[in-house]
Every structure is written in structure tokens, then in C-alpha cells.
Amino acid sequence: MGNVKSRLTMYFEDPFWVGVFERICDGTLSASKVTFGAEPKEYEVWEFILRQHHRLCFSPAVTAAVKEEKKNPKRVQRDVKRQLQKEGIGTKSQQALKLQQEQNKQERKVKNREQKLAEAERMFDLKQQKKRAKHRGH
């Protein structure tokens, strides 16, 4: 056995989280699919890899073009950060709650802005009344 590379890709396939394990060995690729159910925590995935990886049933090997990738570690970090921002939070219900929170935030901003403008207008009218009251007798 020569150079062996493994990769795990996690994605949400409604309604479950799925992990695809890929193994590249001597220019051949084999894959295995695992359904996790609820969104797994990082430690749960790590524990699965440590305890269950040897039991995975990989597909028959398919020839794959393997290219050596030398990536700058900072670029890898940026790519990971970009992917995490793209996905956002995990579950659909959490995304719905986040959307609701954003809508409430916008409504609150509009309401506060209107209150500030109304208060400023009230104060201006009060100052004008005081000014008129001072000059009333002259």
C-alpha cells in the first residue's frame, strides 16, 4: 500500500446529516456513506471515526485522477471560514429562528428610529412654544 488519503464530507440531506468517507489509495477511489441523523457535534464525529471507521463498507475501487495539492495553510483556513459562513447554522429550525430574529431586529430599529424622530419633533415644538411665550407680552 502506497500513499493513502482519507476525506470526510458532511452535508445536510433533508432530514438527516450525512457523512461521505472517501479513501484514495494508489490512484483508486472508494467511498462510504454514513447517515448520522441529528446534526453531530465535532466530538461525536471524531469518536465515530476512532471507533467505527474500521467497520465501514467502502464501495468498489474506481480509478481517480490524483493530483498533489500543496495549499498554503492560511488559504486553507480562509476557505474553511468561507464555507462555514456560507452554510450558516446547521438545522432548518435554527435557520428559521435566526431569520425571525433578524426580522425582529429590523422592526425594532424602525420603531426606535420613529420614536427618536417623534421625541425630537416634540422637543422642538416645546422649545417653539416656550420661545413664543417669552415674546407674548411685548
Summary of the structure (lengths in Angstrom):
residues: 138
radius of gyration: 29.7
end to end distance: 105.4
largest distance: 105.4
contacts: 277
relative contact order: 0.09
helix: 52%
strand: 23%
